[in-house]
Amino acid sequence: MIIRWLFCALLISLMVMGCSTDEHSVPPAPALFQLMPADSTGIDFANNLTYSEEFNVYTYRSFYNGAGVGIGDINNDGLPDLFFCGNQVSNRLYLNLGNFKFRDITESAGLSSIGIWSTGVSLIDLNGDGWLDIYVCKSGDPKGQRRNNELFINNKDLTFSERAAEFGVNDKGLSTHAVFFDFDKDGDLDCYLLNNSFRSVGNYDLRKDQRNIRDELGGNRLYRNDKGHFTDVSKPAGIYGSSIGFGLGVTVSDLNKDGWDDIYVSNDFFEKDYLYINNQDGTFTETLENAIQEISMGSMGADIADINNDGFPEIFVTEMLPETEGRIKTKAQFENWQKYQLNQQAGYFRQFPRNVLQLNNGDGTFSEIGRLASVHATDWSWGALITDLNNDGYKDLFVANGIFKDLLDQDYINFMADPEAVRKILQREGRVIKQLVDSIPSEPLSNYAFENMGDLTFRNQATPWGLGQPGFSSGSAYGDLDNDGDLDLVVNNVNMPSFIYRNLSDTLLVKNNYLKVTLKGKGMNTSAIGTQVTIRHHGQQYYQELAPMRGFQSTVDSRLNFGLGEIAVVDSVEVRWPDQTVSILLNVPTNQTLKLNQADGVQPGREINRVQHTLFAENTNESGLSYRHQ
């Protein structure tokens, strides 16, 4: 009887505890980002790759590098559209219909490219007519069809015409990406074209002075825009164009805040990165070794933006160091001390296998704080983006991650080092290389989303923010696809559907406010590329530059979106246009879009008060300001 009573008492207690737990349990917080399904968005793009005996990662080393994505309003309806690059599948252009609905208009737009290896995309108004054009970089098999880079000029009717040869930008190198910017301040957009080398990596990484030998077939290029036709000025401008420039990332920024755009190039393999400072006379000086103490070894994607709100932009470069102990021991490779010393003696600088975050010291130098910031290890990383994902006023980091075939897997490398194992494969008839590729492991990896904690440290929030789906991601871009004041994310994946993430900050973080700035330029630079915008409030500042081509092979939304936390009215918005004129607005309410025109800018220090008064005339529609309060 006692045993039965104890059993019943225990059962009742457990039932009560269970009910109590259910009544007081806290449901998980909703994720900040929502992965939108293809049957809802209409976007079904997947960068699917198929290797063969003739064409594979052994015959083309960049086989699994992936491709980029571009965000931009191609029909001027106020909704950003999406362009995906495909390697073996066709590029795709999706028209934004509103409310996260898109329509594929690739065929009707004249942009089909099946079987043509595209890499990076740049969305830019190149002919100055106010409509975005599309520049697509090409790579892959050197003997492939339509191997030259292509420039699609917008016909203003949802169709495009290919005119790269006419403009002089129909290169046939192994192009990765192109950034368009006005390096000489003559009012039109010039081009830095990032190319990868035709040469195999080999063992010539210990030879000195290789970067000074220009590669006429490949090599990076700086093109000056001469009234609509581009002239190669690489050599006189001081730009390296050698066969050891295995470039994977290029970003433009005014790093020393002198008003002139500089260039950062991240190089894979043994070559050091390049930091070009603009000399303001049509030339650049490569100054990396004077400005930076250490860099990534196999540099990949890169981005530049101000992470600590001091008005000076930082540099973030991705590499391949894994985060977990297991993958460090099975996937990572490290050079010994002797090889490190030989690299330095040969002029390849101090390189280490990890991500780097270069803190801008404001005096022309940088301090590497990647490990301090906890952003140094994100595995096989490509796209790098610095932007405010939660509108709290601090820019976060997004890293697109993964490779479909893990080429650094140590078990596979050891297997390939076994002569007997390789001999058995070679003795089999046919498809020998394909069998080798079949043996390479494949493991999807989660992307990283680092929340900026405001003290030069970051915390990976990919999973709680809803961005932790494993995959093989490469190019990525951000933009406000639904015009609700927060930045959505678009990710191009290898051998799986793309990720379209809807940012829910406007409903989940309602106290966090924003300001969006849309810029209209003068002359041929209609988007006002190179403009610098600073928002100030109570001694704090928030700084951005308009340079949409960034990350890895991608183009982001050209409208500058500022997260401002709980600020309801900012003290001032200062716009420094590419021609050095200035526009200043005072006491600006947040949660609105400012539409500003370079034609309204004045010379610094002259008639600023009159400009402020004009911008805040009685009719805000005439000033180009639209206000929406949430």
N, C-alpha and C positions, 0 to 999 in steps of 0.2 A: 504493500500500500504506500509506504513512504517513498519507495523508488518510483512508483507510478506518479505520486504527487510531485516529486522533484522533476520528473520528465515533463509533466504538464506545465509546471511553473517555468521551466527553461524554455519550452516551446512558446508559451505566451510572451515571455520576455523577448525572445527573438523576433516574434511577430510585432511587438510594440516597437522594438528598436528599428525594425525594418520600416514600419510605417512612419516612425519619427524621422528616419533618415530621408525617406521620400518627400516628406512634407517640408523639410528644411534644406534639401539639397539645392545647390546653386547651379542653374543651367550654364553651360559654357557660353562665354561671350561670343557674339557673332563676329565672324572674321571681317577684317577691314576691306579685303578684296574678294570679289565673287568671280569665280571662273565661269565665263559665259559659254553655254553649249552652242555647238555649230548650228543645230536646228533652230536656235533662237536668233543668232546673229546673222546667219547666212554666210558665214566665213568658214569654209571647209579646207583651207589651204594646208597642205602638208608637204614639206621638202623631202620627198622620198628619194632615196639613193639605192642603186643596184650596181654592184661591182661585177666585173668580168675578169677573165684571164688576161685580157689586153689592157683594161683600164681599171685601176684600183689604187689603193693607198700606197702600194709599192711603186707603181709607175707614175703616180701623181700624188706627191706628199700631202697636198692640201685637200685630199678627197673628202675628209670629214670636218672641214673647217666651218661648214654651214654657210648661211647667207643672211643678209640684212633685211630690215623692214623700214619703211618710211611712212611718216604721218604728215599730212598736209592737205589743205583745202584746194582741190584742183579745179573746182567750178565756182568758187567765190560765193557759196551759199551760207558760209558761217559754220559749216560742219566739217571737221577734219576727216579726210578720206585715208585709206590704207593701201600701201603698195608693198607686196611681198616679193622678194627675189627668190628664184628657184635655181638649183644647180642642174638637175636633169629634167625636172618638171618646169612648166612654163611659169614665168612671172605672173603675178595676179594683181589687178587693180580693183579695189572694192569701194563703191560709192556709198558714203554715209547718208542714210535716209532719215536719221534721227532715232532717238530712243534705242540705241544699240542695235539697229537693223541696218544691214548692208546688202548691196547688190553687186554681183560680179559683172563688171563691164569690160573685161580684158579684151575679148574678141572684137566687140564693136568699137573699142578705143584704138584698135590697131597695135596692140601691145603683146600679142602672143609670141612665145619664145620657147616652144617645146624643144628639148634636146640641146639648148644653148646655155652654157654654164655662166650664170650670173652670180655676182658676189655682193657688192655694195650698191646702195641707191642713195642719190642726192636729189631732194626735191627743192628746186630753186627757180626763181624767175630770172632766166639768163638773158632774155632779149628785152627786158625792161618794159613789157606791155601790161604788167599787173596780173599775170596768170602764171601759176606754177608750172614749170617744165620738169622733166624727169631725166636725170643722167644715171645710166646703169653701167657699172663696171663689169668686165668680162674676164674669165680665167678658164681653167680646165685644159683640155687637150689643145696644144698649139695648132693642130691641124683641123680643129673643129670648125663648124659653120658659124658665120656671123661672129667671128672672134674679136672684132674690134669693139671698143666701148661705144655705146649708143647714146645719143642725145635726142630725146623725144620732145619736140616743141609743141606746146599746148595750142590747139586750133580754136579754143574757146567754145567748143560745141561738144565736149566730152570725147573728142578724138585727138590724136597726136600724130605728128609727122617726124620721121627720123632724119636729123640733119647734122650729125656729128662731124662728118667730113667738111661740110660748109663752114662750121665754126672752128675746125682745126683740132678737135678733141677726140678723134677716132683712133686712139691708141690700140695696139695689139699686144700689149704686155700681159703679164699675169697680174692684172689690176685688182686691188683690194677695196679701195674706197677713194672718193674724191671730196675735198672740202672746198667750197667756194667762198671767197672773202676778198675784201678790197685792201690788199697789202700795201698798195702805193697811194691810196686815198685820191684816186683820180675820178671816183664816182661810179665806176663799174666793177663787176665782180671778176676777180682773178681765180685761179685754180691751183691747188696743190694736189697732185695725183700720186697716190700711194701704190707702188707696185711691189710685188714679190719677185724674187730672183728666179731666172730660168735654171741657174746652176744648182747642182746637188750640194748638200751641205759639206760633205767630204771632210777632209782633214786640213783644209787650208785656213782654218780659223786661227792658227797660230802665226800666220804670216803678217808682217807689219805693212801698214800703209795701203791696204787693199781698198779702203773706202775712198781713196783719192783717184782710183782708176775708174773712169766713167764707163758704164755699160750702155751702149747705144740701143740695144734691143730691149732691155728691161730698164731698171733703175727708176728712182722717183723723179718726178718732174714738177717744176714750178712754171705755170703758164700765166703770162700777162695778157690781159684782155685789151687788145688794140682795136677799139671801135667794132667789136663784134667778132673779131677773129683772134684766136689765141696763139701767142708766140712763146716758144720754149725759151725761157731766160734762166734756166736752172744753173748753168755754170757761172755766168756773170753775177748772179744773185747770191752765190755761195751755198747752193743746195747740193748735198751729196747725191750721186746717182749711180752707185757702184753695184756690182753683182752680189755683194754681201748684205745688201739692205733687204732683209727678209721682213718687210714691214707688215704689221697687222693692225695697227691703230694710228690714227692721226687726228689731232684736236687743235683747234685754234682758240687762242685767248690772249688778252692783254695782260701778260703775267707780271710785268713790272709797272703797270698802271701809268704808262707814258702816253696813252691814247692811240698806240699803234699795235696791231695784232701780231702776236708771236705764234710759233708753231711747235707742237710737241709730237714726236714720232716714236712709237714703240716698236722695237725690232725683235723678232723671234730669234732663237738659236744664239749664236755667240756674239753677234754684233751689238754694240751698245746702242742705247736710245739716242735720239737727237733732240736737242733743245735749241731752236733757232730764235734769236732775239732780233727783232726788226730794227734796222739801222736808220729807218726813216728816209732812206735815199734810194729805195728800190733793191737794197741788198740786205742779207741776213748774216749774223755771226753765230756759229754753232758754239754754245757756251756751257754745255751740260756739265763738264768736269769742273768748271769754276763755280757752278751754282748748286750742285747736288753731290752728296757724299757717296751714295750707293743706290743701285737700281735693281730691277728685276732681271733675272737671267734670260728666261724665255718670255719676254714681254708680249702681251697679247692685246686685249682691248684696253682703252684708256678713256678717261674723262677728266674735265677740269671745271671746278666750281668752288665757291667759297663755303667751306664747311663750318667755320667758327664765327661768321658774321663780323669779320674785321675789315671787309672790303677788298681783301687780296685773295685771289683764287688758288686753290690747292690742286695737286695732280694726283690722280689715283690710277694705278696700272695693275692689271691682273696678270697672274702667272698660273702655275699648276700644282702648288703645294697642297696636299690633302689636309683636312682638319683632323680626321680620326686616326688613332694610333694604328689600327689595322691597315688602312689604306696608305699611311706613310711608309709602313714596312713592306708593303706589297706593290706599291705603284710609283713611289718617288725615287728620283735619282739625285745624287749629290756628288759634286766634284771634290777630288782630294786637294790637299793644300798645294801640291806641286802644280797641278793643272790650273788652279786659281792664280798662282803666281805667274805662270807662263802666259795666261790670258792678259794679266796686267802689263807684263813686259812687252807684249805684242801690241798694246794700245787699245785693249777692249774693256778697260775700266773695271770697277768693282761691282760685280754682279752676283746676286744671290737668288736661289730658287724659291721665291715667295712674292706675294703681292707687296706693293709699296704704296704708302700714302705720304706724299711729300707736302709738308706743312710750309706754306709761304711765310717767310720771316719778314717780308716787307722791305728787304734791303737788297733784293736780287739773289738771295740764297734760300735754300729749302732745308728742312730737317725731316728725315724719314721717321715717321711715327706709326707705321703699319702695325707693328706688334703691340705697341702701347695702346693703339685704338682697337685692337682685336679684330682686324680685318685682313690679316696677312695670309690666311690659309682658307681658300675656297675651292680647292681641287681644280679640275681642268676648266678654267674660266675663260669666257669670251667677252660678251657684252658687259661694259661697266658704265653705270649711270649714276650721277649725283643729282638728286632732286628731292624736294620735300614731299614725301608720300602721305603724310598725315596732317599737313597744314599747321604744324606746331611752331613754325618759324625756323626750324633747323633742317638743313638738307641731309637726307638719308642716302644710303648706297644700295643699289640693286646690282646683282651680279648674275648674269646668265651663264649656266654651268652645264658641263657634261660633254662627252665625246662618244660616238656610237661604238667605235672599236678602241679599246683601251690599249694604245700603242706602247705604254710604259709598264704594262703588267710584267712584273719580274719573273713570274712562272713562265710566261710566254717567251720572254727574252732568254731565259735559261734554256728553254726547250729549243729555241732557234740556235743557241750556242752549242747544242749537242750534235756533232757531225753525223752520228749514226741515225738520229731521228730525222734530220734533214735529208740524208741520203735515201732513206726509205721512201720519203715523199717524192723525191726527184726520180726515183726508179719507176714510179707509177706512170701510166700513160695519161697524158693530157691534163689540163686544168691544175697544174702544179701550184701556181701562185694563188689561185682561188682557194685551194685547200689550206694554204698557209693563212690567208685572211680569215677563212672560216674558223680557224683555231684561236683567233684573238678574242679574248673575253669582251662582253658587252654588259655594262651595268648602268642603268639610269641614275642620275643624281639630282638632288633638289637644288633649286636656285637659292640664292641668299638675298635677304632683305635686311640690311643693317639699319636699325633705328639710331639716329643721332641723339646721344644722351646729353648734349650740350656742354660737355667737358672734355672734348677730344677723344671720347671713347664711344663705341658703338655696340649694340646688342642685336644678334641675329633674331629677327622676328618673322622669318619666312613662314613657319608653320602657323603660329597664332594669327598672323595677318592673312592667311589663306593663300600663300604663294609658294608652298612647300611641295607641290606635286613633282615627283621624280620625272626626269626626262633627259633629253639631249638638246639643250638650248644653245643658241648661238647669238644671232642678232636680236636686239631688243630696242624698244623706243617707248617714250611716254608722251601722253597728250590728253587733253580734256575732250574725250570723244563725245560726251553728252552735254557739254557746256554747263556743268553744275558746280564748277569751281574747284574740283580736285583732279588729280592726274591719274588717268588710267594707264595700264601697261599692256603692250603688245609684244609677244615673244615668238620668234621664228625657230621652230624645232626641226631636227633631223629625224626622218623616219617616224614621225608621229604628228598629229594635228597641232597647229599653232595654239598658243595660249592667248586668250583675250580676257583680260582682267578688268572688271568694273570696280572702281574705287568708291567705297561707300562712306567716305569721311563726311560728306554733306549731311548724312542722316545719323551716323554713329558718333561723330565728334562735332556736334552742333556748335560748341563753344569756340571751335577753331575757325577763324576767318581767313579770307584770302583777298588778294587784289590781282586781277589779270590785266596785263598791259599788251595791247595790240599796236604795232608800230607801222606807220606808212612813211616810206623813204622818198627821196627826191631822185630825179634822173633815172639812170639805169638800175640803181640799187633800190628797187621799189619796196623791198621788205625791210630796208634799213639794217641789213646785216652788219654787225660790228657795234651796234648801239649798246651803251652801258646804262643800266637803270639802277638807282639806289633809292630805297625807301628808308626814311629816318623817323624814329619815334622815341622820345625820352632818352636820348643818348645811345640808342641801339640802331644798328643799320642792317639792311637786307639788300644784298647786291647780286645782280645777274647780268650776263652778257648775252646778246643775241648771236648765237653760233649754232644753228640747228643740226649740223652734221657732226655727230659725235658717237661715243661708245664703240661699237664694233659694226662697221659696214652699214650704219643706220642713220636716219634723220628723225629728229623729234619735232613735236609741235612748235611752231615758231612764235606762238603767243606765250609771253613770259608769265608764269603763274607763281605768285608769291604767297606762301603760307605765312600767316601772321599771328597765330595763336588767338588770344582773346582780345586783341586790339580792335576797337570799334572804329576809331578815326586815327589815321596816321598823321604825323606832323607835316611831312613833306614827301613828295615824289620828285626826284631829280633825274632827268633824261639827258644824257650826253650823246648827241648824234654823231655819226661817222665823220661829219665835216667839222666837228669840234663845237658846234653851236649847242645851246642848252635850252631846255624847257623845265620849268619848276612849277609844281602845283603844291598848294598849302592846304592843310586841314582836310584831307581826302577821306571820306567814309570808305570802309572796307566792304567786301562782298559785292563788288561791281567790276565791270570791265571798262578800262580806260582806253579810248581810241585816240592816239596821239599822232600828230603829223609833223614831220621834220621841217616842213615849210614854216611852221610856227616858231622854230628855234631861233635864238638870238645869240650873239657873241657873249661869252662869259663876262659877267660884270656890267653888262650894258642893258638897261631897260628891263631888268628882270621883273620889277614890280608891275610894269605894264603888261608883261606876258601873263603874269599870274592873274591880273584883273581880266584880261581878255579870255583866258581859259575858263574863268568862272563867270561868264556873262549870264544874263537872266535866263536865256533859253539854253539848257544843257545839251539839247539835241544839236544845236549849231556848233557847240564846242567839241562834239564828237564823244561826249561822255554818256554812257548808259549805266543806270544804277539799278541794282536788284538787291533787296534786303531779305535775308533769311532769318 
